[in-house]
Amino acid sequence: MPFTTSPANNFETDNIVSPIFEPFTLASGATLPNRIVKAAMEENMAAAGQLPGKAMFELYRRWSQGGVGTIITGNVMVQAEALTGPAGVVLDAQAPIAPFREWADAAKSGGAQVWMQINHPGRQIQADMPGVAWGPSATRVELGKNSKRFAHPQAMTAQQIDDTVNRFATTARRAEEAGFDGVEIHAAHGYLLSQFLSPLANRRTDKWGGTLDNRARLLLDITRAVRAAVAPTFAVAVKLNSADFQRGGFDADDAAQVITMLAPLGVDVVELSGGSYEAPAMTGQGPDDRTLAREAYFLTLAEELAKASPVPLMLTGGVVRRPVAEQVLAGGVDFVGLGSALAIDPDLPNRWHVDSTAAVELAPVTIKDKAVASAASMARVRQQLRRLGSGKPTRPTGNPVVALLKEQVLQRRALRRYRRWLQHRTPSIG
């Protein structure tokens, strides 16, 4: 949707009113303070019991006070036995609600809205993780010599699919109870719902496979269940790949059709990203040169989708400068998601108010193996999140390889803790 500027806006920079600071009212009724969104970044910072703790509260307090209009959390998992990493946060029927209330309060302390991203990893689970590895089909993540890092998934049964729909609805309902303003259903980056959408990962021949209508069934059922579980004024967003960047995979035409399918289900925003572990375009490591040649990785695809989208769109991927954020809005997209930029400088939106040239710099990761480069890139970002959570300044010039090695040590410790926690918990496997 095109934007318009208004002289009534209170924020001016370089004597020009910027559209990124204009409010936006969602179909569900909430008014977001501006068009800047802290996009989801997986923190892997859960405290004991797979719960948000003090470091997470401090991190989100910093973001809320930095000037973003909306904050989307990193992955919150809907099933305790299926985590993207051993330090992931879980909100299911058994989780205590108090830590999540404190998390929401911290994230809203500076006036931002806060949405919880809810997710299931499906087959994108490390081979050494306990619990389950599920997918639409029994096809493992294909990463060449790195494939052995991932579990062999089990093709989901009809009962497991139905249980998953209910889990997403339960997590959304409890997020609202905890004081969050909305949820974002994660259907991108090769996680479970993205796997069902992909004709490469989804080889089913039943009602969940084959045609795009069938492959989108799980996402649509979850969206309906989530919308029914929360208040009409509670925001519901969906994160969707603009493309998987794999030959024969989910593409922009598929994305346009899925957005149209989502429109009548009460979805407020569709966030566009791209890629998966197999083609990590979301970290700038994708095989398509278009994701590397510009700051906003997926802008060309997003502009095409925005022309006919019946739902407000958000674009995430690589934005670090205000002029580029304004270019995204000029292309018909309604919101700009910032991820790594806010991991480096949580005050960047406030700085954009007074300096249109303010930006952050993060040196590119030059490792040739794209899977390792993606992992190192994300490890370097998470290192900044941990520093912010402990009240320290960020160090964006850090070596990504060193960050990856340090994170592997932390992950081994977290894995031991997660195993013990899971062993003493009432199983929720359906």
C-alpha positions in Angstrom: 0.0 0.0 0.0 1.4 3.4 -0.9 2.3 5.8 1.9 1.5 9.5 2.2 3.3 12.1 4.2 1.5 14.5 6.6 2.7 17.9 7.9 0.8 17.0 11.2 3.5 14.4 12.0 5.5 15.5 15.1 8.8 14.0 14.0 11.0 15.9 11.6 14.6 15.2 10.4 16.6 17.5 8.2 13.3 19.6 7.9 11.6 16.7 6.1 8.8 14.6 7.5 9.7 11.0 7.0 7.0 8.4 6.3 8.7 5.8 8.5 7.6 7.8 11.5 3.9 7.9 10.6 1.4 5.7 12.6 -0.5 2.9 11.1 -3.9 1.5 12.2 -4.3 -2.3 11.7 -7.5 -3.9 10.6 -7.9 -5.4 14.1 -7.9 -1.9 15.5 -4.5 -1.3 17.1 -2.5 1.8 16.0 1.2 1.2 15.7 3.3 4.3 16.6 5.4 4.1 13.4 6.4 1.9 10.5 9.7 0.6 12.0 9.5 -3.0 13.3 12.1 -4.9 15.3 12.0 -8.1 13.2 12.4 -11.4 14.9 15.8 -12.7 15.6 16.3 -16.0 17.4 18.0 -15.1 20.7 18.8 -18.6 22.1 18.9 -16.9 25.5 16.3 -18.9 27.5 16.8 -19.1 31.2 16.1 -22.3 33.2 12.9 -24.0 32.2 13.1 -22.7 28.7 11.6 -19.4 29.9 12.5 -15.7 29.3 14.8 -14.4 32.0 16.5 -11.2 33.1 18.8 -11.0 30.1 15.8 -11.2 27.8 14.0 -8.5 29.8 16.9 -6.1 29.6 17.4 -6.8 25.8 13.8 -6.0 25.0 13.7 -3.0 27.3 16.6 -1.6 25.3 14.7 -2.1 22.0 11.5 -0.6 23.3 13.3 2.5 24.4 15.2 2.8 21.1 12.2 4.1 19.0 10.8 1.2 17.2 7.0 1.1 16.8 6.6 -2.6 17.1 8.7 -5.4 18.5 8.5 -9.0 17.2 10.1 -11.5 19.5 12.4 -14.3 18.4 11.0 -17.8 18.0 8.8 -18.9 20.8 8.2 -22.6 20.4 4.7 -24.2 20.5 6.0 -27.7 21.4 8.5 -28.4 24.2 9.9 -31.4 22.3 10.6 -29.5 19.1 13.0 -26.6 19.5 15.2 -24.8 16.9 17.9 -24.8 19.5 18.5 -25.9 23.1 18.2 -22.4 24.5 14.9 -21.7 22.9 11.8 -20.3 24.7 8.7 -22.5 25.1 5.2 -21.3 25.7 2.8 -24.2 25.8 -0.1 -25.2 28.0 2.3 -26.2 30.9 4.6 -23.1 30.9 4.2 -20.6 33.8 2.8 -17.3 32.6 4.5 -14.9 35.0 7.9 -14.7 33.1 6.1 -14.0 29.9 4.2 -11.1 31.5 7.5 -9.6 32.7 8.9 -10.0 29.2 5.9 -8.3 27.6 6.1 -5.4 30.2 9.8 -4.9 29.4 9.1 -4.9 25.6 6.4 -2.3 26.0 8.2 -0.1 28.5 9.2 2.5 25.9 5.8 2.6 24.1 6.3 0.0 21.5 3.7 -2.7 20.7 5.0 -6.3 21.1 4.1 -9.4 19.1 5.3 -12.9 19.9 6.6 -14.9 17.0 5.3 -18.5 17.4 6.9 -21.4 15.6 7.5 -25.1 15.1 10.9 -26.1 13.6 9.6 -29.3 11.9 12.6 -31.0 10.3 15.0 -28.1 10.9 16.3 -29.7 14.2 19.8 -30.6 15.1 20.6 -34.3 15.1 21.7 -34.2 18.7 18.5 -32.6 20.1 16.1 -34.8 22.1 12.4 -34.7 21.3 10.9 -35.1 17.9 11.8 -34.2 14.3 8.7 -33.9 12.2 8.0 -32.8 8.7 5.4 -33.1 5.9 7.5 -35.9 4.5 10.5 -38.0 5.7 13.1 -35.9 3.8 16.0 -34.5 5.7 17.5 -31.0 5.3 20.0 -31.2 2.4 23.2 -29.4 3.1 25.7 -31.6 1.4 28.5 -32.6 3.9 26.6 -30.6 6.6 23.4 -32.7 6.2 24.4 -35.0 9.0 24.0 -32.1 11.5 20.2 -32.5 11.1 17.8 -35.1 12.3 16.0 -37.6 10.0 12.4 -36.4 10.2 9.2 -38.4 10.6 6.4 -37.7 8.2 3.6 -36.3 10.3 0.4 -38.2 10.9 -3.1 -36.6 10.6 -3.3 -36.6 14.4 0.1 -34.9 14.8 -1.0 -32.2 12.3 -4.2 -31.6 14.2 -2.4 -31.4 17.5 0.0 -28.9 16.0 -2.9 -26.6 15.0 -4.1 -26.7 18.6 -0.6 -26.0 19.9 -0.3 -22.8 17.9 -3.7 -21.7 19.1 -2.8 -22.4 22.7 0.4 -20.4 22.5 -1.4 -17.5 20.9 -4.1 -17.5 23.6 -1.5 -17.6 26.4 0.6 -14.8 24.7 -2.5 -12.6 24.9 -3.0 -13.6 28.5 0.6 -12.6 29.2 0.0 -9.1 27.8 1.4 -9.3 24.3 -0.3 -7.2 21.7 -0.2 -9.8 18.9 1.4 -12.9 17.5 3.3 -13.6 14.3 2.9 -17.1 12.9 6.2 -18.2 11.4 5.7 -19.8 7.9 9.1 -18.8 6.4 12.8 -19.8 6.6 12.2 -23.5 6.1 10.5 -24.2 9.4 7.5 -26.5 9.6 4.8 -24.4 8.0 7.3 -23.3 5.3 8.1 -27.0 4.8 4.4 -27.8 4.1 4.3 -24.9 1.6 7.4 -26.1 -0.3 6.9 -28.7 -3.1 10.5 -29.8 -2.4 10.0 -30.6 1.3 6.3 -31.6 1.0 5.9 -34.8 -1.0 2.6 -35.9 0.5 -0.2 -37.3 -1.6 -3.0 -36.6 0.8 -5.0 -33.4 1.5 -1.8 -31.7 2.8 0.3 -32.2 -0.3 0.3 -31.7 -4.0 -1.5 -28.5 -5.0 -0.7 -25.2 -3.4 -4.2 -25.2 -1.9 -3.3 -28.4 -0.1 0.2 -27.4 0.8 -1.2 -24.2 2.4 -3.9 -26.0 4.3 -1.9 -26.3 7.6 -1.0 -22.6 7.6 -4.6 -21.6 6.9 -6.0 -23.9 9.6 -3.5 -22.6 12.1 -4.3 -19.0 11.2 -8.1 -19.7 11.6 -7.5 -21.4 15.0 -5.2 -18.6 16.2 -7.7 -15.9 15.2 -10.5 -17.8 16.9 -8.4 -18.2 20.1 -7.7 -14.5 20.7 -9.7 -11.3 20.9 -10.7 -9.5 17.7 -8.4 -6.6 18.7 -5.3 -8.8 19.1 -3.0 -8.6 16.1 -2.3 -11.7 14.0 0.6 -11.6 11.5 2.2 -14.2 9.3 5.8 -14.4 8.2 6.1 -15.8 4.7 8.9 -16.4 2.3 8.7 -14.2 -0.8 10.6 -17.1 -2.3 12.6 -20.1 -1.1 15.5 -19.4 -3.6 15.6 -23.1 -4.6 14.8 -24.3 -8.1 11.4 -25.9 -8.0 10.5 -24.6 -4.6 8.0 -22.1 -3.2 8.2 -18.9 -5.4 6.9 -15.4 -5.6 3.8 -16.5 -7.5 3.0 -19.0 -4.8 3.5 -16.3 -2.2 1.0 -14.0 -3.9 -1.6 -16.7 -3.9 -1.0 -17.6 -0.2 -1.3 -13.9 0.7 -4.7 -13.8 -1.0 -5.7 -17.0 0.9 -4.8 -15.4 4.2 -6.6 -12.1 3.6 -10.1 -13.2 4.6 -8.8 -14.9 7.8 -8.2 -11.8 9.8 -4.5 -11.4 9.2 -3.3 -7.9 9.9 0.2 -8.0 8.3 2.2 -10.4 6.2 6.0 -10.1 6.7 8.0 -11.0 3.7 11.4 -12.6 4.0 13.1 -15.5 2.1 15.3 -18.6 2.2 15.8 -21.5 4.5 18.7 -23.4 6.1 19.3 -24.9 2.6 19.4 -21.5 0.9 20.0 -19.0 3.6 19.0 -15.8 1.7 17.7 -14.2 4.9 21.3 -13.8 6.1 22.5 -12.4 2.7 24.0 -15.8 1.8 21.4 -16.9 -0.8 22.3 -18.2 -4.2 20.4 -15.4 -6.0 22.6 -12.3 -6.7 19.5 -10.2 -6.1 19.7 -10.9 -2.4 23.3 -9.7 -2.3 23.3 -6.6 -4.6 21.1 -4.4 -2.4 20.7 -3.6 1.2 17.0 -4.6 1.3 17.5 -8.2 0.2 14.0 -9.0 -1.0 12.8 -5.5 -2.1 12.2 -6.4 -5.8 10.0 -9.3 -5.0 8.2 -7.4 -2.3 7.4 -4.5 -4.6 5.8 -6.9 -7.1 3.8 -8.6 -4.4 2.7 -5.2 -2.9 1.0 -4.2 -6.2 -1.9 -6.6 -5.7 -1.6 -7.6 -2.0 -4.9 -7.4 -0.1 -3.0 -7.4 3.2 -0.5 -4.8 4.5 3.1 -6.0 4.0 6.3 -5.8 5.9 9.7 -6.3 4.4 12.7 -7.6 6.4 16.2 -8.3 5.3 19.4 -6.2 5.5 18.1 -2.7 6.0 20.5 -0.5 7.9 19.9 3.1 6.5 16.9 5.4 6.7 16.9 6.2 3.0 16.6 2.5 2.2 13.8 2.2 4.7 12.0 5.0 3.0 12.6 3.3 -0.4 10.9 0.2 1.0 7.8 2.3 1.9 7.9 4.1 -1.5 7.7 0.6 -3.2 4.3 0.0 -1.6 5.3 -1.9 1.5 3.8 -0.7 4.8 6.4 -1.7 7.4 10.2 -2.0 7.5 11.7 -4.8 9.6 15.1 -4.2 11.1 17.0 -7.2 12.5 20.8 -7.2 12.6 20.9 -3.3 12.6 19.1 -3.2 15.9 21.3 -6.0 17.3 24.2 -3.6 16.8 22.4 -0.3 17.7 19.1 -0.6 19.5 18.8 3.2 19.4 19.0 3.4 15.6 15.3 4.6 15.1 15.8 7.4 17.6 19.0 8.4 15.8 17.1 8.5 12.5 14.9 11.2 14.0 17.8 13.6 14.2 20.3 12.3 11.6 19.0 10.9 8.3 22.5 9.5 7.5 22.8 7.4 10.7 23.5 3.8 9.9 25.3 0.7 11.3 28.0 -1.3 9.7 28.5 -5.1 9.9 31.3 -6.5 7.8 30.1 -9.3 5.4 30.9 -12.9 6.3 33.3 -14.2 3.7 33.3 -17.9 4.5 32.8 -19.8 1.2 30.5 -22.6 2.6 27.1 -20.9 2.7 25.7 -23.0 5.5 28.7 -22.2 7.7 28.7 -18.6 6.7 25.0 -18.3 7.6 25.6 -20.0 11.0 28.6 -17.7 11.7 26.6 -14.6 10.7 23.7 -15.5 13.0 26.2 -16.4 15.8 27.8 -12.9 15.6 24.4 -11.3 15.8 23.4 -13.3 18.8 26.6 -12.4 20.5 25.5 -8.8 20.3 22.1 -9.7 21.8 23.8 -11.4 24.8 25.9 -8.3 25.3 22.9 -6.0 25.2 21.1 -8.4 27.6 23.9 -8.1 30.1 24.0 -4.3 29.8 27.2 -4.2 27.8 27.9 -2.2 24.6 27.9 -4.2 21.3 31.0 -5.2 19.4 30.0 -5.4 15.7 33.6 -5.8 14.5 34.0 -9.2 16.3 35.2 -12.2 14.3 32.2 -14.3 13.2 34.2 -17.5 13.4 35.1 -16.8 17.0 31.5 -15.9 17.7 30.4 -19.3 16.2 32.9 -21.2 18.3 31.8 -19.5 21.5 28.2 -20.1 20.6 28.9 -23.8 20.1 30.2 -24.0 23.7 27.1 -22.2 25.0 24.9 -24.5 23.0 26.5 -27.6 24.5 25.8 -26.3 28.0 22.2 -25.4 27.0 21.7 -28.8 25.5 22.6 -30.6 28.7 20.2 -28.3 30.6 17.4 -28.8 28.1 17.8 -32.6 28.2 17.4 -32.6 32.0 14.4 -30.3 31.8 12.6 -32.4 29.2 13.2 -35.6 31.1 11.3 -34.2 34.1 8.4 -32.8 32.2 5.0 -34.2 31.4 5.3 -35.3 27.7 3.2 -33.3 25.3 3.9 -35.4 22.2 0.8 -36.0 20.2 
